[in-house]
Amino acid sequence: MENLNLYLKLQKPIPFYDICMIYQPSFEEIFDYRLEEFEKLLLPYYITVDSLFDDEITEEEKEGLNTFDLLCSSQDVVNFLFLSLEFFCKNKFDVDEQGIFFDGFEGRLNKDNFDEFAEIILKICGRERPVKEKKPVFKNDRQRDIWEKLQEGRRRNAKNNEVKLEDIINYCEFGGRSYIPIEEIKKWTIWRIINCYSSIMGISTYNDHFRIYLVSGEKSLIENKHWTDLLKLNYQYKE
């Protein structure tokens, strides 16, 4: 979708084609909804064909499947989806043979556009769909055992190094060049909070590298890098 980052930055409702408007909830709205309950609203958007079937079916068999039809096959997931649409779209909706339609719009939310819709919802919330690493072909049980232990180690390290949301908010409040009142941060979306945190940490890392460069003369630390690049919303910082 064009200009998505601009809508995210301005925290404005996002027009999703002629299907619906996607509203961006503030952290305060999410907190008042209760974080545990809010997490349930995101469950339908994490679902993909790969996440459900993994290596159980072939790539050829997956070609005939789509995320929207799969999640609609589970009434529990559909219930969470409907609650989520009420929360994010703030509009009445109904279902017909073409998909889900909203009052005042002609289009349908269906298998042709649900994946894009899901990615936008998750991005607003600072999330993304998990990507499963495809299992290699093992020559023997020892190779399989080593690979599984490595995967377990990666998951454990990721959990240990995970930065909690309350810490991210604290960095935004106190970690920048100027103090940002918590009352202001509460009005932000989770995307904006994480963007602020990433910018602060990215610039801090660049400044650390620059200081090391001044002492060591290692140009590779800052070559083809500049702190302004870190403020570009699609920039990926590379060590």
C-alpha positions in Angstrom: 0.0 0.0 0.0 1.4 3.4 -1.0 2.3 6.0 1.7 1.6 3.5 4.6 4.5 4.9 6.6 3.1 8.4 6.3 -0.3 7.3 7.7 1.6 5.4 10.5 3.7 8.5 11.3 0.7 10.9 11.4 -1.4 8.3 13.2 -4.3 8.9 10.8 -7.0 6.3 9.9 -5.7 4.2 7.0 -8.0 3.8 3.9 -7.8 0.2 2.9 -8.8 0.4 -0.8 -12.6 0.7 -1.0 -13.1 -1.9 1.7 -12.7 -0.1 5.1 -10.8 2.4 7.2 -8.2 1.0 9.6 -8.0 3.1 12.8 -4.7 3.2 14.8 -5.4 2.7 18.5 -3.2 4.6 21.0 -1.3 2.7 23.6 -3.7 4.1 26.2 -6.7 2.6 24.3 -4.9 -0.8 24.1 -4.0 -0.7 27.8 -7.5 0.2 28.8 -8.8 -2.7 26.6 -6.3 -4.9 28.6 -3.1 -6.2 27.0 -4.0 -9.9 27.4 -7.4 -9.4 25.6 -5.8 -7.2 22.9 -3.3 -10.0 22.1 -6.2 -12.2 21.3 -7.4 -9.7 18.7 -4.1 -10.2 16.8 -4.3 -14.0 16.6 -6.1 -14.2 13.2 -3.4 -12.1 11.6 -0.5 -14.3 12.6 -2.0 -17.3 10.7 -0.4 -18.3 7.5 -0.5 -21.5 5.4 3.2 -22.2 6.4 2.6 -21.7 10.1 -0.4 -24.1 10.2 1.1 -26.9 8.1 4.8 -26.5 8.3 6.3 -29.5 6.5 3.2 -31.6 6.7 2.2 -30.9 3.1 4.1 -30.3 -0.1 4.5 -26.9 -1.8 2.2 -28.0 -4.6 -0.6 -28.8 -2.1 -0.1 -25.4 -0.4 -0.7 -23.6 -3.7 -4.4 -24.4 -3.5 -4.8 -23.0 0.0 -5.1 -19.4 1.3 -5.0 -17.8 4.7 -8.5 -16.3 4.7 -10.3 -19.6 4.0 -8.2 -21.4 6.6 -9.0 -19.0 9.4 -12.7 -19.0 8.4 -12.8 -22.7 8.9 -12.3 -22.2 12.7 -15.2 -20.6 14.6 -12.9 -19.6 17.5 -10.6 -17.7 15.1 -13.5 -16.1 13.3 -14.8 -14.8 16.6 -11.5 -13.2 17.4 -11.4 -11.8 13.8 -14.9 -10.2 14.2 -13.9 -8.6 17.6 -10.7 -7.4 15.9 -12.6 -5.8 13.0 -14.9 -4.0 15.5 -11.8 -2.7 17.3 -9.7 -1.6 14.4 -12.3 -0.6 11.8 -15.0 0.9 14.1 -17.7 0.2 11.6 -20.6 -2.2 11.1 -19.9 -5.2 8.9 -21.6 -8.3 7.5 -20.6 -11.3 5.5 -21.8 -12.5 2.0 -20.4 -15.0 -0.5 -17.8 -12.5 -1.6 -16.3 -11.9 1.8 -16.7 -9.3 4.6 -18.2 -5.9 3.7 -18.4 -2.7 5.7 -21.1 0.0 5.8 -20.4 2.7 3.3 -17.9 0.7 1.2 -18.2 -1.3 -1.9 -15.3 -3.7 -1.6 -14.9 -7.0 0.3 -12.3 -8.2 2.7 -11.5 -11.7 1.4 -8.8 -14.1 0.3 -7.5 -11.7 -2.3 -6.5 -9.0 0.1 -6.6 -10.4 3.7 -2.8 -11.0 3.8 -2.1 -7.4 3.1 -4.8 -6.3 5.6 -3.2 -8.6 8.3 0.3 -7.1 7.6 -1.0 -3.6 8.1 -2.8 -4.4 11.4 0.3 -6.1 12.7 2.6 -3.2 11.6 0.4 -0.7 13.5 1.0 -2.9 16.6 4.7 -3.2 16.0 4.4 -6.9 15.1 4.9 -9.0 12.1 4.0 -12.5 11.0 6.5 -15.1 12.1 8.7 -16.7 9.4 9.5 -20.3 10.0 12.9 -21.5 8.9 12.5 -24.4 6.5 13.9 -27.6 7.9 16.9 -28.9 5.9 17.1 -32.4 4.6 19.0 -34.4 7.3 21.3 -37.3 6.3 21.0 -38.9 9.7 19.5 -38.5 13.2 22.7 -36.8 14.6 22.3 -33.9 12.1 18.6 -33.6 13.0 19.5 -33.5 16.7 22.1 -30.8 16.3 19.8 -28.6 14.2 17.0 -28.9 16.8 19.3 -28.0 19.6 20.5 -25.0 17.7 16.9 -23.9 17.1 16.1 -24.3 20.7 19.2 -22.2 21.6 18.2 -19.4 19.3 14.7 -19.3 20.8 16.1 -19.2 24.3 18.6 -16.4 23.4 15.8 -14.4 21.7 13.6 -14.7 24.8 16.5 -13.7 27.1 17.4 -10.7 24.9 13.8 -9.6 24.4 13.2 -5.9 25.3 9.9 -5.5 27.3 7.4 -2.9 26.2 7.6 -1.1 29.5 11.4 -0.7 29.0 10.9 0.6 25.5 8.4 3.2 26.8 11.0 4.2 29.5 13.7 4.7 26.8 11.3 6.9 24.9 10.6 9.0 28.0 14.1 9.5 29.2 16.6 8.2 26.6 16.4 10.8 23.9 18.0 14.2 23.6 15.0 15.7 25.4 12.4 14.4 27.9 9.1 13.2 26.5 6.2 13.2 29.1 4.6 9.9 29.6 1.2 11.6 29.1 2.3 12.3 25.6 3.7 8.8 24.9 0.3 7.3 26.1 -1.3 8.9 23.1 1.1 7.2 20.6 0.5 4.0 18.8 2.7 1.0 19.5 4.3 1.5 16.1 5.2 5.1 17.0 6.6 4.1 20.4 8.8 1.4 18.8 9.9 3.8 16.0 10.9 6.3 18.6 12.9 3.7 20.6 14.6 2.3 17.4 15.6 5.8 16.4 17.1 6.6 19.8 19.0 3.3 20.0 20.1 3.6 16.4 21.6 7.1 16.8 23.2 6.0 20.1 24.9 3.1 18.3 26.1 5.4 15.5 27.5 7.9 18.0 29.3 5.0 19.8 30.8 3.8 16.5 31.8 7.4 15.6 33.7 7.8 18.9 35.5 4.5 18.4 36.4 5.6 14.9 37.9 8.8 16.2 40.2 6.8 18.5 40.9 3.7 16.3 40.6 5.1 12.8 38.5 2.2 11.7 36.6 3.7 8.8 34.4 0.6 8.4 32.5 1.5 11.5 31.0 4.6 9.8 31.7 4.2 6.1 28.6 4.7 4.0 26.6 5.3 7.2 25.1 8.5 8.6 22.8 9.1 11.6 20.2 10.7 9.3 19.8 7.4 7.5 18.6 5.9 10.8 15.6 8.2 10.8 14.3 6.8 7.5 11.4 4.6 8.3 12.4 1.7 6.0 16.1 1.9 6.9 17.8 -1.3 8.1 20.8 -0.6 10.2 23.8 -2.9 9.4 26.7 -3.4 11.7 
